[in-house]
């Protein structure tokens, strides 16, 4: 059976691809979960409209993410932490703490967008990457100081 993918699927393809799958797989898994629908002439026309809507949505998302990235570039956060001997932090600065500090400045972000390779465990100035929707990256300057 030929089906049209409505979502990206890791094993079958991307949105809008027409793929050949077994009948049972299409009827029992793909179609009920709205991952795909049967490839008919009317569904092919509907697919073109869905592609246009999807690209418009992605463009809006990218534009808003770029604006947010510009705001993040001009933002500097100061996070106060308790320190012990040799300026070692008690605990560490996590993406949750950075998200809360941004929220206090009026910038609301999901903590999963903040890309910390590992938690910050020392005093200093750090450039923290933020992966925004629409494949846009931003950078926030984080100052970790003693309390």
Residue frames as a rotation matrix with the C-alpha (Angstrom) as fourth column:
UNK 1
0.587 0.809 0.000 0.00
0.809 -0.587 0.000 0.00
0.000 0.000 -1.000 0.00
UNK 2
-0.429 -0.679 0.596 1.28
0.631 -0.697 -0.340 3.47
0.646 0.230 0.728 -0.81
UNK 3
0.546 0.544 -0.637 0.98
0.835 -0.416 0.360 6.03
-0.069 -0.729 -0.681 1.97
UNK 4
0.196 -0.419 0.886 1.89
0.192 -0.870 -0.454 9.69
0.962 0.259 -0.090 2.39
UNK 5
-0.298 -0.389 -0.872 3.81
0.916 0.141 -0.376 10.57
0.269 -0.911 0.314 5.56
UNK 6
0.657 0.571 0.492 2.31
0.344 -0.807 0.480 13.34
0.671 -0.146 -0.727 7.69
UNK 7
0.868 -0.452 0.204 5.22
-0.400 -0.395 0.827 13.36
-0.293 -0.800 -0.523 10.16
UNK 8
0.021 -0.930 -0.367 8.92
-0.878 0.159 -0.452 12.69
0.479 0.332 -0.813 9.98
UNK 9
0.935 0.216 0.283 9.52
-0.320 0.857 0.405 9.01
-0.155 -0.469 0.870 10.62
UNK 10
0.177 -0.978 0.109 13.03
-0.742 -0.059 0.668 7.75
-0.647 -0.199 -0.736 11.34
UNK 11
-0.402 -0.367 0.839 12.64
0.089 0.896 0.435 4.54
-0.911 0.250 -0.328 9.33
UNK 12
0.248 0.626 0.739 10.33
0.805 0.292 -0.517 5.62
-0.539 0.723 -0.431 6.52
UNK 13
-0.329 -0.396 0.857 11.18
0.838 -0.541 0.071 9.20
0.436 0.741 0.510 5.58
UNK 14
-0.949 -0.069 -0.308 10.23
0.198 -0.890 -0.411 12.84
-0.245 -0.451 0.858 5.93
UNK 15
-0.123 0.945 -0.304 6.93
0.072 -0.297 -0.952 14.72
-0.990 -0.140 -0.032 5.78
UNK 16
0.360 0.425 -0.830 5.29
-0.723 -0.435 -0.536 14.40
-0.589 0.794 0.151 2.39
UNK 17
-0.720 -0.637 -0.275 7.21
-0.676 0.553 0.488 11.36
-0.159 0.537 -0.829 1.18
UNK 18
0.532 0.812 -0.239 5.14
-0.845 0.526 -0.094 8.75
0.050 0.252 0.966 -0.62
UNK 19
-0.598 -0.776 0.199 6.33
-0.797 0.602 -0.047 5.34
-0.083 -0.186 -0.979 0.58
UNK 20
0.153 0.564 -0.811 5.31
-0.523 0.743 0.418 1.75
0.839 0.360 0.409 -0.01
UNK 21
-0.655 -0.282 0.701 4.55
-0.752 0.329 -0.571 -0.22
-0.070 -0.901 -0.428 3.17
UNK 22
-0.900 0.366 -0.237 2.73
0.331 0.927 0.178 -3.44
0.284 0.082 -0.955 3.99
UNK 23
-0.216 0.925 0.314 -1.05
0.025 -0.316 0.948 -3.14
0.976 0.212 0.045 4.17
UNK 24
0.459 0.422 -0.782 -1.33
0.716 0.346 0.607 -4.23
0.526 -0.838 -0.143 7.81
UNK 25
-0.436 -0.707 -0.556 1.36
0.889 -0.435 -0.144 -1.81
-0.140 -0.557 0.818 8.96
UNK 26
-0.880 0.148 0.451 -0.42
0.061 -0.907 0.416 1.06
0.471 0.394 0.789 7.23
UNK 27
-0.004 0.999 0.037 -3.94
-0.014 -0.038 0.999 0.16
1.000 0.004 0.014 8.41
UNK 28
0.595 0.311 -0.741 -3.09
0.608 0.429 0.668 -0.82
0.526 -0.848 0.066 11.97
UNK 29
0.047 -0.667 -0.744 -0.24
0.932 -0.238 0.272 1.53
-0.358 -0.706 0.611 12.90
UNK 30
-0.820 -0.549 0.160 0.47
0.568 -0.749 0.342 4.45
-0.068 0.371 0.926 10.56
UNK 31
-0.473 0.697 0.539 -3.04
0.210 -0.505 0.837 5.60
0.856 0.509 0.093 9.66
UNK 32
0.498 0.731 -0.466 -4.67
0.663 0.025 0.748 5.34
0.558 -0.682 -0.472 13.15
UNK 33
0.182 -0.512 -0.840 -1.80
0.859 -0.332 0.389 7.31
-0.478 -0.793 0.379 14.71
UNK 34
0.951 0.278 -0.134 -1.99
0.164 -0.822 -0.545 10.03
-0.262 0.497 -0.827 12.02
UNK 35
-0.023 -0.997 -0.078 1.59
0.029 -0.079 0.996 9.34
-0.999 0.021 0.030 10.96
UNK 36
-0.963 -0.252 -0.095 0.44
-0.098 -0.003 0.995 8.69
-0.251 0.968 -0.022 7.39
UNK 37
0.116 0.991 0.064 -2.61
-0.361 0.102 -0.927 8.47
-0.925 0.085 0.369 5.17
UNK 38
0.178 0.011 0.984 -3.40
0.643 0.756 -0.125 6.58
-0.745 0.655 0.128 2.01
UNK 39
-0.710 -0.519 -0.476 -1.94
-0.052 -0.636 0.770 7.98
-0.702 0.572 0.424 -1.21
UNK 40
0.120 0.767 0.631 -4.94
0.903 0.180 -0.390 9.03
-0.413 0.616 -0.671 -3.33
UNK 41
-0.310 -0.256 0.916 -5.17
0.755 -0.651 0.073 11.96
0.578 0.714 0.395 -5.76
UNK 42
0.609 0.590 0.531 -7.26
0.135 -0.736 0.663 14.01
0.782 -0.332 -0.528 -3.32
UNK 43
0.859 -0.348 -0.375 -4.84
0.423 0.073 0.903 13.25
-0.287 -0.935 0.210 -0.45
UNK 44
-0.126 -0.932 0.341 -1.91
0.991 -0.103 0.084 14.34
-0.043 0.349 0.936 -2.64
UNK 45
-0.006 0.204 0.979 -3.60
0.366 -0.911 0.192 17.74
0.931 0.359 -0.069 -3.13
UNK 46
0.927 0.369 0.058 -4.24
0.054 -0.286 0.957 17.95
0.370 -0.884 -0.285 0.63
UNK 47
0.462 -0.843 -0.276 -0.57
0.852 0.336 0.402 17.13
-0.246 -0.421 0.873 1.20
UNK 48
-0.261 -0.554 0.791 0.53
0.756 -0.627 -0.189 20.16
0.600 0.548 0.582 -0.82
UNK 49
0.425 0.497 0.757 -1.59
-0.098 -0.806 0.584 22.42
0.900 -0.322 -0.294 1.40
UNK 50
0.962 -0.100 -0.253 -0.19
0.271 0.271 0.924 20.82
-0.024 -0.957 0.288 4.55
UNK 51
0.086 -0.990 0.112 3.36
0.995 0.081 -0.054 21.39
0.045 0.116 0.992 3.26
UNK 52
-0.135 -0.077 0.988 2.61
0.337 -0.941 -0.027 25.09
0.932 0.329 0.153 2.71
UNK 53
0.781 0.495 0.381 1.15
-0.197 -0.383 0.902 25.44
0.593 -0.780 -0.202 6.20
UNK 54
0.764 -0.556 -0.326 4.10
0.627 0.520 0.580 23.58
-0.153 -0.648 0.746 7.72
UNK 55
-0.187 -0.883 0.431 6.64
0.908 -0.323 -0.267 25.82
0.375 0.341 0.862 5.96
UNK 56
0.133 0.298 0.945 4.76
-0.014 -0.953 0.302 28.96
0.991 -0.053 -0.122 7.08
UNK 57
0.970 0.242 -0.028 4.72
0.004 0.103 0.995 27.70
0.243 -0.965 0.099 10.66
UNK 58
0.409 -0.897 -0.167 8.47
0.905 0.376 0.201 26.97
-0.117 -0.234 0.965 10.51
UNK 59
-0.219 -0.466 0.857 9.15
0.598 -0.758 -0.259 30.45
0.771 0.456 0.445 9.11
UNK 60
0.546 0.489 0.680 7.19
-0.244 -0.684 0.688 32.11
0.801 -0.542 -0.254 11.93
UNK 61
0.949 -0.208 -0.238 8.99
0.310 0.472 0.825 29.95
-0.060 -0.857 0.512 14.49
UNK 62
0.099 -0.976 0.192 12.39
0.982 0.065 -0.178 30.79
0.161 0.206 0.965 13.01
UNK 63
-0.063 -0.073 0.995 11.65
0.235 -0.970 -0.056 34.54
0.970 0.230 0.078 12.96
UNK 64
0.809 0.399 0.432 10.51
-0.313 -0.332 0.890 34.55
0.498 -0.855 -0.143 16.59
UNK 65
0.779 -0.584 -0.228 13.55
0.605 0.604 0.519 32.46
-0.165 -0.543 0.824 17.59
UNK 66
-0.085 -0.829 0.553 15.91
0.829 -0.367 -0.423 34.89
0.553 0.422 0.718 15.86
UNK 67
0.254 0.252 0.934 14.33
-0.205 -0.929 0.307 37.79
0.945 -0.270 -0.185 17.74
UNK 68
0.991 0.111 0.072 14.71
-0.100 0.267 0.958 35.87
0.087 -0.957 0.276 21.00
UNK 69
0.444 -0.896 -0.014 18.32
0.891 0.443 -0.101 35.09
0.097 0.033 0.995 20.10
UNK 70
-0.100 -0.439 0.893 19.00
0.344 -0.857 -0.383 38.82
0.934 0.269 0.237 19.71
UNK 71
0.640 0.394 0.660 17.49
-0.469 -0.479 0.742 39.49
0.609 -0.784 -0.122 23.15
UNK 72
0.937 -0.309 -0.160 19.62
0.338 0.695 0.635 36.71
-0.085 -0.649 0.756 24.65
UNK 73
0.186 -0.927 0.326 22.79
0.811 -0.042 -0.584 38.14
0.555 0.373 0.744 23.11
UNK 74
-0.173 -0.213 0.962 22.24
-0.145 -0.960 -0.238 41.38
0.974 -0.181 0.135 25.02
UNK 75
0.788 0.545 0.285 21.44
-0.387 0.078 0.919 39.62
0.478 -0.835 0.273 28.29
UNK 76
-0.409 -0.894 -0.181 23.90
-0.248 0.299 -0.921 38.99
0.878 -0.332 -0.344 31.08
UNK 77
0.701 0.680 -0.213 22.95
-0.046 0.341 0.939 36.90
0.712 -0.648 0.271 34.10
UNK 78
-0.432 -0.773 0.464 24.50
-0.661 -0.079 -0.746 36.95
0.614 -0.629 -0.477 37.54
UNK 79
0.611 0.562 -0.558 24.05
-0.046 0.728 0.684 33.83
0.791 -0.392 0.471 39.61
UNK 80
-0.026 -0.585 0.810 25.20
-0.918 -0.307 -0.251 33.97
0.396 -0.751 -0.529 43.22
UNK 81
0.588 0.124 -0.799 26.46
0.022 0.985 0.169 30.71
0.808 -0.117 0.577 44.69
UNK 82
0.826 -0.366 0.428 28.00
-0.476 -0.047 0.878 29.67
-0.301 -0.930 -0.213 48.01
UNK 83
0.498 -0.738 -0.455 31.66
-0.296 0.349 -0.889 28.78
0.815 0.577 -0.045 47.71
UNK 84
0.948 -0.269 -0.169 34.08
0.283 0.471 0.836 26.83
-0.145 -0.840 0.523 49.81
UNK 85
0.239 -0.947 -0.214 37.85
-0.046 -0.231 0.972 26.72
-0.970 -0.222 -0.099 49.86
UNK 86
-0.718 -0.671 0.185 39.71
0.217 0.037 0.975 27.50
-0.662 0.740 0.119 46.65
UNK 87
-0.487 0.600 -0.634 36.54
-0.737 -0.672 -0.071 29.07
-0.469 0.433 0.770 45.20
UNK 88
-0.949 0.257 -0.182 34.82
0.119 0.829 0.547 25.74
0.291 0.497 -0.817 44.62
UNK 89
-0.354 0.901 0.250 31.04
-0.758 -0.433 0.487 25.90
0.547 -0.017 0.837 44.48
UNK 90
-0.749 0.361 0.555 28.77
-0.196 0.680 -0.707 24.06
-0.633 -0.638 -0.438 46.87
UNK 91
0.333 0.836 0.437 26.66
0.317 0.338 -0.886 22.31
-0.888 0.433 -0.152 44.25
UNK 92
-0.742 -0.542 0.394 26.64
0.544 -0.143 0.827 23.52
-0.391 0.828 0.401 40.67
UNK 93
-0.373 0.594 -0.712 24.85
-0.584 -0.747 -0.318 25.88
-0.721 0.297 0.626 38.31
UNK 94
-0.542 0.269 0.796 22.33
0.524 0.849 0.069 23.92
-0.657 0.455 -0.601 36.26
UNK 95
-0.850 0.283 0.443 20.19
0.333 -0.362 0.870 24.71
0.407 0.888 0.214 33.25
UNK 96
0.160 0.938 -0.308 17.18
0.889 -0.001 0.458 25.00
0.429 -0.347 -0.834 35.59
UNK 97
0.091 -0.202 -0.975 18.90
0.736 -0.646 0.202 27.79
-0.671 -0.736 0.089 37.54
UNK 98
-0.896 -0.437 -0.081 19.78
0.248 -0.642 0.725 29.63
-0.369 0.630 0.684 34.32
UNK 99
-0.509 0.791 0.340 16.19
0.574 0.018 0.818 29.29
0.641 0.612 -0.463 33.06
UNK 100
0.361 0.642 -0.677 14.87
0.933 -0.237 0.272 30.73
0.014 -0.729 -0.684 36.35
UNK 101
-0.299 -0.544 -0.784 17.33
0.502 -0.788 0.356 33.64
-0.812 -0.287 0.509 36.20
UNK 102
-0.958 0.009 0.285 16.23
0.261 -0.376 0.889 34.38
0.115 0.926 0.358 32.62
UNK 103
-0.108 0.994 -0.029 12.60
0.825 0.106 0.555 34.21
0.554 0.036 -0.831 33.72
UNK 104
0.179 0.094 -0.979 13.31
0.813 -0.575 0.094 36.89
-0.554 -0.813 -0.179 36.34
UNK 105
-0.712 -0.503 -0.490 14.65
0.122 -0.776 0.619 39.10
-0.692 0.381 0.614 33.52
UNK 106
0.105 0.875 -0.473 11.44
-0.537 -0.350 -0.767 38.58
-0.837 0.334 0.434 31.55
UNK 107
-0.234 -0.211 -0.949 12.73
-0.933 0.323 0.158 35.99
0.274 0.922 -0.272 29.07
UNK 108
0.355 0.474 0.806 10.83
-0.683 0.720 -0.123 32.73
-0.639 -0.506 0.579 29.31
UNK 109
-0.177 -0.489 -0.854 12.73
-0.883 0.462 -0.082 29.68
0.435 0.740 -0.513 28.07
UNK 110
0.928 0.337 -0.157 12.35
-0.266 0.897 0.354 25.95
0.260 -0.287 0.922 28.44
UNK 111
0.446 -0.810 0.382 15.27
-0.657 -0.006 0.754 24.58
-0.608 -0.587 -0.534 30.46
UNK 112
0.448 -0.254 0.857 15.77
0.442 0.896 0.035 21.84
-0.777 0.363 0.514 27.83
UNK 113
0.924 -0.112 0.367 16.78
0.290 -0.422 -0.859 24.51
0.251 0.900 -0.357 25.30
UNK 114
0.645 -0.729 0.229 19.77
-0.760 -0.582 0.290 25.49
-0.078 -0.361 -0.929 27.44
UNK 115
0.823 -0.383 -0.419 22.77
0.072 0.803 -0.592 23.50
0.563 0.457 0.689 26.24
UNK 116
0.403 -0.716 0.570 25.14
-0.904 -0.217 0.368 22.92
-0.140 -0.663 -0.735 29.17
UNK 117
0.105 -0.430 -0.897 27.63
-0.467 0.775 -0.426 20.21
0.878 0.463 -0.119 28.32
UNK 118
-0.191 -0.091 -0.977 28.18
0.767 0.608 -0.206 19.75
0.613 -0.789 -0.046 32.05
UNK 119
0.806 0.562 -0.183 27.02
0.544 -0.583 0.603 21.73
0.232 -0.586 -0.776 35.08
UNK 120
0.229 -0.700 0.677 29.11
-0.117 -0.710 -0.695 24.79
0.966 0.079 -0.244 36.01
UNK 121
0.716 -0.002 -0.699 31.16
0.612 0.483 0.626 24.04
0.337 -0.875 0.347 39.15
UNK 122
-0.310 -0.854 -0.418 33.48
0.934 -0.355 0.031 27.06
-0.174 -0.381 0.908 39.43
UNK 123
0.363 0.350 -0.864 33.28
0.280 -0.925 -0.257 30.82
-0.889 -0.149 -0.434 39.69
UNK 124
-0.727 -0.683 0.075 33.73
0.330 -0.251 0.910 32.78
-0.602 0.686 0.408 36.48
UNK 125
-0.071 0.631 -0.773 32.14
-0.715 -0.573 -0.402 34.07
-0.696 0.524 0.491 33.31
UNK 126
-0.621 -0.065 0.781 30.59
0.300 0.901 0.314 31.54
-0.724 0.429 -0.540 30.95
UNK 127
-0.504 0.513 -0.695 28.99
-0.859 -0.381 0.342 31.74
-0.089 0.769 0.633 27.52
UNK 128
-0.538 0.426 0.728 26.08
0.008 0.866 -0.501 29.31
-0.843 -0.264 -0.469 27.59
UNK 129
-0.956 0.196 -0.221 24.57
-0.224 0.004 0.975 28.11
0.192 0.981 0.040 24.31
UNK 130
-0.309 0.930 0.200 20.80
-0.280 0.112 -0.953 28.06
-0.909 -0.351 0.226 23.89
UNK 131
-0.980 0.050 0.193 19.25
0.196 0.427 0.883 25.93
-0.038 0.903 -0.428 21.14
UNK 132
-0.457 0.843 -0.283 16.02
-0.496 -0.506 -0.705 27.61
-0.738 -0.182 0.650 20.09
UNK 133
0.202 0.610 0.766 13.27
0.431 0.647 -0.629 26.17
-0.879 0.457 -0.132 17.88
UNK 134
0.976 0.189 -0.111 13.75
-0.024 -0.409 -0.912 26.61
-0.218 0.893 -0.395 14.15
UNK 135
0.491 -0.862 0.130 17.45
0.863 0.460 -0.208 25.60
0.120 0.214 0.969 14.29
UNK 136
0.489 -0.317 0.813 18.45
-0.116 -0.947 -0.300 28.96
0.865 0.053 -0.499 15.77
UNK 137
0.129 -0.533 -0.836 21.22
0.916 0.387 -0.105 29.19
0.380 -0.752 0.538 18.36
UNK 138
0.695 0.059 0.716 21.68
-0.147 -0.964 0.223 31.89
0.703 -0.260 -0.662 20.95
UNK 139
-0.244 -0.821 -0.517 24.27
0.626 0.274 -0.730 32.69
0.741 -0.501 0.447 23.59
UNK 140
0.848 0.448 0.284 23.77
0.028 -0.573 0.819 33.97
0.530 -0.686 -0.498 27.14
UNK 141
-0.284 -0.943 0.173 26.58
-0.122 -0.143 -0.982 35.35
0.951 -0.300 -0.075 29.26
UNK 142
0.792 0.517 -0.325 26.43
0.189 0.298 0.936 33.89
0.581 -0.802 0.139 32.78
UNK 143
-0.206 -0.801 0.562 28.45
-0.521 -0.396 -0.756 35.35
0.828 -0.449 -0.336 35.64
UNK 144
0.587 0.298 -0.752 28.87
0.444 0.658 0.608 32.97
0.677 -0.691 0.254 38.57
UNK 145
-0.193 -0.597 0.779 29.86
-0.378 -0.687 -0.620 35.00
0.905 -0.414 -0.093 41.67
UNK 146
-0.771 -0.115 -0.627 30.16
0.485 0.533 -0.693 34.34
0.414 -0.838 -0.355 45.38
UNK 147
0.293 0.956 0.021 27.18
0.562 -0.190 0.805 34.90
0.774 -0.225 -0.593 47.58
